[in-house]
Amino acid sequence: MLRQTVMAAAVTAAIAIPAKADQALLEETVEFTGAVLFLSSGVPGLVLGVVQDGETAIAGFGTTRDEDGVQPDGDTLMRIGSITKAFTGQVLAYGVTKGWTELTDPVSEHLQWPVTLPTKDGRAMRMIDMATQASGLPREFDFPPGPDDDPFLYHDEAHFVEALKTAELLYPPGGGVLYSNVAFDILSATLSGVGGASYQALLQEAVLTPLKLSSTGFDLPQAVGGNLMQGHDWHGNPMVDIKTAPGIYGSGGLFSTPNDMLTWLKWQLDRFGSEGSEVRSISQASYLWRDGLAPVYGMDESGHMDAMALGWVVMRPEGDRPLILQKAGGMQGVFSYIAFAPHRNIGAFVAINKFDFNAAMQMAEVVNELITTLAPR
C-alpha cells in the first residue's frame, strides 16, 4: 500500500509537465517526487535529478554525511556502483569504432593475462558476451577479503588468473544471462590490452574528456570526506570511505555526481547529434533478447529485462511506457539508479545513502513511472 501511495503521489506531481519540458514545472515535479520518495524510504539522504528536452532539475534531501548536516545536491560526490558497467560498455563501443576489437572477438585473443580462459560446449567468451552479462561466469570469484578501508585489495590480476585457472562456466557463452561483476572486471582488463593503455586512461579518452565529466573517475582527490556522500549499511551504521582498487574498475569503481550523471544522460539522449554518434548507437543497441535464453537471473530488480545492450538493461515499451534503458548500482552503502527513454528525450538519476533493498526497488519503480508519465508513448 505504501508503495502504491508513493507512486500515486509521484505520478500526480508529474502530470503537470507538458510534452516539452518547462523549467519551473520540471523543478516542481522533481522536488515533489523526490520529497515523497525520501520521506517514504526513511534513508539518511537522497538526491534525484531529471533531464528532459535539455532542461535539468536536481533536488536533494536529508544529509550527505551524518556529522555535517549538509543536504546533497548536484555536486555531491558518490559511488555509482554498477552503473560503472554502462561506462565500460561505452568504452568497448569506442574501441570498436577505433578498430581495436570487434564485438564478436574472443576475449582470449586480447586478454594479456597468463591464463587459458574457460569455455563450455565448445563456445568461448566473446567481448559482447562480457558486456551483455552472457559470459557464463559467476557473479563473483572467491577472493580473500581485504581490510575494511580497502576491501577489494585482492581483486588483482594475480588473483583473477588463479581463479580463472579452475573456473567453470555456468552455461555456454551467449546462451543465457547471469549477472556477473567479474565479467566486467575482466572486460576492462581486456580493453586495456587492445587499447594499449591503462583502462583508466582509456575511459578518460573515450568518455570522460569528450563529455566533460570532470567529477567522474576512480581516484578523485576530492572524494575523501567533504562533499562525498557517506553510505550506510543494512542496519543504518555509517560505512567507511574506501579506496577504488583497479580490479573493480570495470564493474563498479566509479565516483560521480548528479550533475555529471545528467550531463552523461544528455549525451545518451542526443539521438541525432554527430559527436560520438557511432559509439552511442553501438552501446545502446539491443543485442541479446530474453526470449530463448537460459538462464536469466539477477537482472530484474529494477524492472523486467527484455534485452541487453552494452552494460545497459533494456525494457521494451509496454502500455504507456516507452523504451527504457536502465542500470542500477550499489557500492559501500550507496544505491543508485539511472534510466532514460532514448526516443522521448528524458532520463533520470537517483541515489540513496543506505543499503535498503526495498528503498532501492522503490526508487527504481518511481523513476520508471516518472519517465512513463512525462514521456508516454
C-alpha positions, 0 to 999 in steps of 0.5 A, a space after each residue: 500500500 505504501 508503495 502504491 501511495 508513493 507512486 500515486 503521489 509521484 505520478 500526480 506531481 508529474 502530470 503537470 509537465 507538458 510534452 516539452 519540458 518547462 523549467 519551473 514545472 520540471 523543478 516542481 515535479 522533481 522536488 515533489 517526487 523526490 520529497 515523497 520518495 525520501 520521506 517514504 524510504 526513511 534513508 539518511 539522504 537522497 538526491 534525484 535529478 531529471 533531464 528532459 528536452 535539455 532542461 535539468 532539475 536536481 533536488 536533494 534531501 536529508 544529509 550527505 554525511 551524518 556529522 555535517 548536516 549538509 543536504 546533497 545536491 548536484 555536486 555531491 560526490 558518490 559511488 555509482 556502483 554498477 552503473 560503472 558497467 554502462 561506462 565500460 560498455 561505452 568504452 568497448 563501443 569506442 574501441 570498436 569504432 577505433 578498430 581495436 576489437 570487434 564485438 564478436 572477438 574472443 576475449 582470449 585473443 586480447 586478454 594479456 593475462 597468463 591464463 587459458 580462459 574457460 569455455 563450455 560446449 565448445 563456445 568461448 567468451 566473446 567481448 559482447 558476451 562480457 558486456 551483455 552479462 552472457 559470459 557464463 561466469 559467476 557473479 563473483 570469484 572467491 577472493 580473500 577479503 581485504 581490510 575494511 578501508 580497502 576491501 577489494 585489495 585482492 581483486 588483482 590480476 594475480 588473483 583473477 588468473 588463479 581463479 580463472 585457472 579452475 573456473 567453470 562456466 555456468 552455461 555456454 557463452 551467449 546462451 543465457 544471462 547471469 549477472 556477473 561483476 567479474 565479467 566486467 572486471 575482466 572486460 576492462 582488463 581486456 580493453 586495456 590490452 587492445 587499447 594499449 593503455 591503462 583502462 583508466 586512461 582509456 575511459 578518460 579518452 573515450 568518455 570522460 574528456 569528450 563529455 566533460 565529466 570532470 567529477 567522474 573517475 576512480 581516484 578523485 582527490 576530492 572524494 575523501 570526506 567533504 562533499 562525498 556522500 557517506 553510505 550506510 549499511 543494512 542496519 543504518 551504521 555509517 560505512 567507511 570511505 574506501 579506496 577504488 582498487 583497479 580490479 573493480 574498475 570495470 564493474 563498479 569503481 566509479 565516483 560521480 555526481 548528479 550533475 555529471 550523471 545528467 550531463 552523461 544522460 544528455 549525451 545518451 539522449 542526443 539521438 541525432 547529434 554527430 559527436 560520438 554518434 557511432 559509439 552511442 548507437 553501438 552501446 545502446 543497441 539491443 543485442 541479446 533478447 530474453 526470449 530463448 535464453 537460459 538462464 536469466 537471473 539477477 537482472 530484474 530488480 529494477 524492472 523486467 529485462 527484455 534485452 541487453 545492450 552494452 552494460 545497459 538493461 533494456 525494457 521494451 515499451 509496454 502500455 504507456 511506457 516507452 523504451 527504457 534503458 536502465 542500470 542500477 548500482 550499489 557500492 559501500 552503502 550507496 544505491 543508485 539508479 539511472 534510466 532514460 527513454 532514448 526516443 522521448 528525450 528524458 532520463 533520470 538519476 537517483 541515489 540513496 545513502 543506505 543499503 535498503 533493498 526495498 528503498 532501492 526497488 522503490 526508487 527504481 519503480 518511481 523513476 520508471 513511472 516518472 519517465 512513463 508519465 512525462 514521456 508516454 508513448 
